[in-house]
Amino acid sequence: MYRPIGRTIVLDGREFTRRAKRYAKRAGLDFRFVARKGKGSHGKVFVGGRDTIVKRTEIGKGLLDSMLKDREIPKEDF
């Protein structure tokens, strides 16, 4: 689910995964999601040679910015 709250954009883990998959396809990178790699409601998303843990609940702006920076994904392309 994607919803703006004021000027802050909030995504849930499923929307992050969908957007990461779209980005990987456009950039010609490999994409994988492995649910069993995370604990509880978490999973691991692999984009290219990098990975991140994704939770199913809401991802706030600060965490989203950090996840994109760590994966070297430009915010404009995501």
N, C-alpha and C positions, 0 to 999 in steps of 0.2 A: 504494500500500500504506500502511496506517495501522497503526502499532503503538506502544503505550506502552512506554517504557524507563524504569522507575522512575516518577518523576513527570513525566518529560519526554515529550512527544508528538512523534513523528517522522512526517512525511508524505513521500511522494515527489511529484514534480512532477505526475504524473497524478492523484493524489488531490487535490492542491491545485486543479488545473484543474476537476475534477468538483465540488468544494465551491464554488469561485468561480462556476461556472455555476449551481448550485442557488441560491446567495445572490443572484445577479443576477436570476434568475427571480422569486424571492420579493420582492425589492425593486423589481421593475419596471424594471431597468436593462438596457442592451444588454450583450451578452457576445460576445467573439470570441477565438479562439485562432489565432495565426498562427505556424506552425512556421518559416517561412523568415526571420522577423525576428530569430531568435537564431542564435548561432554554435554549431556542433557539436550537442550534445544539448540545446540551449536553445531556448525558444520565447517568444513574447510573448503575454500574456493581457491583454485589455482588458475592464474592468468599468466600465460607465458611461463617463465621460470620462477615466478614469485607466488606466494600463497598468503592467505589471511584467514583468520577465524571469523565466522559470521554468525551472529545470533539471530533468531527468528523475530524477536521483538524489535521495537523501534531503535533506530540508529540515529543519534543526535548529530548535529552539525560538526562538533569537535571531533567525534569519533570517525565520522564520514571523511572529514578532511584528512585525518591521520591515516586512515585506511588507503585512501587514494594516493597520498604522498608516498607511503611505504611501497605501494605497487607501481609507482611512477606512472600513474594514470592522470593525464591532464583533466582538471575539473570540467573544463569546457567540453571535452569529448565524452564525458561520462553522462 
